[in-house]
Structure formats: structure tokens, C-alpha cells
């Protein structure tokens, strides 16, 4: 999995390259930078709730909310790291990234990929894990390079929005290679899509069983924004 894009920051062996990547990521996650990402958080969470509301016929019918949870998780990773987003569940890029990252998550699992711990399994004729991992690696390389290239084009044109990867690319002291930039991308994309999806799925399941928490949360929202909160929802300002 790591032969072309390398490791994430959290799984990299100690080295000078790791120090550079950690420094670049830290500078992109300082207080002023994080503050500039807040509008993205507002946009994606509001869009997530709106999607649930509309696809569930305003609460009249049950729906599988996992695709919406995955899009929220993916869009948070994309907007925070690349200043871009996926506008619809029907977008091919959404299907491609979520499918690949789900496979990759299994390969990285400490319990789901036994050949990492039993080397003999790698040579079994019926074992297709290595071939599948190579396929996912190649597909992942395609969309990672596409996201980085499109961001660089926006930076060159002066149309980019605040984002972690953009801050790194524009930092004259970062001096990161393409492989190191992709490693940062992997960290934000794989880590975010994996953990945020799990956390949100748990939160939605909890809320569905605890109307008292729903009521408390709703009252706090109204206290912060007033009764007519529809006017406070961010519009689709990011295409």
C-alpha cells in the first residue's frame, strides 16, 4: 500500500523527512489557520443535516444515513486539506474515494489482514490480498494527484481557499517533496474519513435512541442562534 505514496505521518518511521512533515502540518494547524477553516465546518455540518432532512422526506421515512455520514466526513477532509468539496452523493469521485479508502482501512487493520502477521499467507495461490492492495494503491494515487494538481492550479490562478495543503504549498520554508506532500494528504484523508465516519455513525445511533439529548441540543442551538435559525445556515458558497 505504501510503495508509491509512503506512510501517513502517524505511521512513518522517525526521520528528517518525518520532522519536515510534522512541522508543515503543525504550521497549517495553528490557531489562526484553524480559525480560517471554521466556515467549512459550518457549511458541511449544515449540508449534512439538510441532506438527512430532505432524503428522509422531512422525517417521514427511515433512511440509511451512512452515505451522508461518509460524504460529510470526506468533505471535511477535502475542504480542510484541499479547499474543495464533493457536492453530491451521485458524484463518481465520492464513490471512488469511499470505496478505495474502505478497502485501505481493512488492509491497515490489525485484525483484518492476517498476511501482515503470517507471512506464509502471502504466497498462498488463493490469496488475492496483495493484488487487491496494489489495485487500491494505484487508484488512490490517481485521485490524490488529481486533488493536489487541481489545488496547485487554483493557487497559481489565485482562486484557492484557505486549506491545510495550500498553506503547506505556499510555505517557503516547508521545502517538501511530492512524496512528502502526498504523505500529508494521506494523513488528512485516510485518518479523517476513517475516524470521523465512525464517530458520526455512533453519534447518530445515540441520538436516535436519546430524544432527551436531541431536545437539549436543539434548545442550545436556538439559544445560540435564535428561533429562526434557517437564516443562519450557510449557503452553498463552495462549488
N, C-alpha and C positions, 0 to 999 in steps of 0.2 A: 504493500500500500504506500510506502514512504519512499520508494526508489526515485521518484521524479520530483515530488513536492516537499520531501523531507518531513520532519516531525512538527507537531504543534509546539508552542512554547512550553507547555506543561509537561511534555514527554521528551524534550530534547536533552541529550547528554550535556553536561557542563562544558562550555567552550567560549571562546571570544565571540563567536557568532551569536550564541545564546545571549550574551551580555548586551550585544548591539540590539537584538530584537526586543529584549525586555526593556531596555532604555527607550526605544522608539515607541513601544506600546504604552509605557508609563507616561511619556510626554503627551500621548494622544488621549490619555485618560485622566489628566489632571482636572482640577475643579473647573477652571474656565472652559476647557474643552467639553467636559461632560455637560455643563450648563447649556452649551450650544446645541446639544442633542435632544434636549427636553421636548421641543416641538415635535420631533419624530415620535417620541414615546406617546405623546398625546394623540397624534394622528393615528398611529397603529392600534392603540387600545380602543379608541372611538370607532374606528373602522371595523374592528373585531366584534364589538358589541352590536353595531349596526348590521353586520352580516348575519350574526346569530338571530337577530330580531326579524329581519326580512325573510331569511331562508326558513325560519320556523313559523312563518305566517303569523307573526306578532304573538308568538307563544301558543298558537292554537294546535300545533302539531309537533311531535317529537322529531328530532333530527340527530344525525351523527355529527357532533361538533368537532371531531378530531381534525378534519381538513382545515377548518377555520383556525383551530389552535395551531396547526402546523404553519399556516400562512402568516399568522401573527408572529410566531417565533422566527420564521425565515425572514419576514420583512424587518423585524427588529435588527436581525443580524445584518441584512443588506443595507438598511438605512444608516445604521450606526457605523458600519465599516466602509461602505461604498457610496453612501448618499443616494441610493436608488431603492426602488421597491417594485414588487410584483402586484399589479392592480387587480388581478382576478384569479380565482381558483382554476379557471379554464386555461390559463397561460401554460404553454408547454414547458417553459423554464421552471415553473413551480413543480410540475410532475417530475422533471428530470432531477432537480436538486434533491427533493424529498426522497425519491426512490434511491438515489445513489447514497445519500447520507444515512439512510436507514440501513442499507447493506453494510456501509462502512462502520456504523455503530456496532453492528453484530461482530464484525471482524475484530474490532478493538475490545470487545467484551472479554472479561477474564474467565467467563464460563461458557461463552458461545462459540469459541474457536479452539477446539482441543488440539489442533495440529501445532499450535504455538507451544504446547507443553508436552506433546507426544510426537516427536519428530518423525517417527516411523509412518504416521498417518499421511505425511506429505507425499509419500511415494506410492500410496495405495492407488491402483488404477481407477477405482470408482470414486475417488476423492476429487471433487471439482472446485474445492475452495480456492486453491491458488489461481486457477484460471479465472474464476469469478472476481477475485480480488484485483487481478490485473485489468479486467474489463472495467471495474468500477473506478480504478485509479485513472485509466485513460479518459473515461467520461468526466470524471471530476476535474482533470487537468483542463479540459475544454472549457467548462463554464467558469473556472477560476480565472483563466487567462482572459476570457471574454469580459468578465466583470472588471478586472484590472485594466484592460485595454480601454474599455469604454470610460472608466473613471479618468484615466490619463488624458483621453481625448477631451473630456469635459474640462479638466484642469487647463489644458492648452487653450481651449476656447473661452475660458473664464466663466463657464456656466456651472461649475461644480458647487455642491452644497457642503456644509461642514460635515466631516466624517473622519473616522479614525485613520483609514488608509490614505485619505487625501492629506491629512496632517503629516503622516509619515513621508509621503511622496514629496511634500513641499518643505520638509525639514532639511536644510542644507547640511546639518551635522549628522544626519542619520546614516548616510552612505551605505545603504543596504543593497544587496544583490537581488536579482529577480527571485531567486530561490528563497531568500530570507523574507521578501515581501509576501510570497505565497505562503510561507510558514505562518506569518501573522494572520493572513486571510483564513487559513485552516483553523487557527485557534479561535477566531471570532465566529466562523461559520459552523464548524462541527460542534464546538463546545456550546454555542448559543442554541443551535437548533435542537441539540440533544437534551440539554438540561432545562431550557425554558419550556419546551413541549411537555416534558414530564411534570414540571411544576404546575403549569396551567391546567393540564388534564386533571391533576389531583385537586386543584382549587375549584374547578367547575364541578367535579364529582362531590366535593364537600358542600359547596353552595347549594347543589340540588337537593341535599338532604338536610340542610340547615336554613330554613326560611328566616329564622331569627337573626342569623348573621347577614342574610340578604337585606333585611329590614334595617339593621343597624348601619350597614354600608350605604344604603340608599339615603338614609337620614343624614349621614355625614357628607354625602355628595351634595345634597340640597343645601346643607348648612354652608358649604364652601362656595357653591355656585348660584344659589337661589332656586326658586321653584321652576323657573323657565330655563332649564339647563340646555335645551335644544340649541339655543343661540350660542352657547359656549363650546359646542362640539366643533373641532377643527374641520375645515373643508378639505377636499382632496387637492391640496396645493402641490403635491409631488406627483408628477406623471410617471 
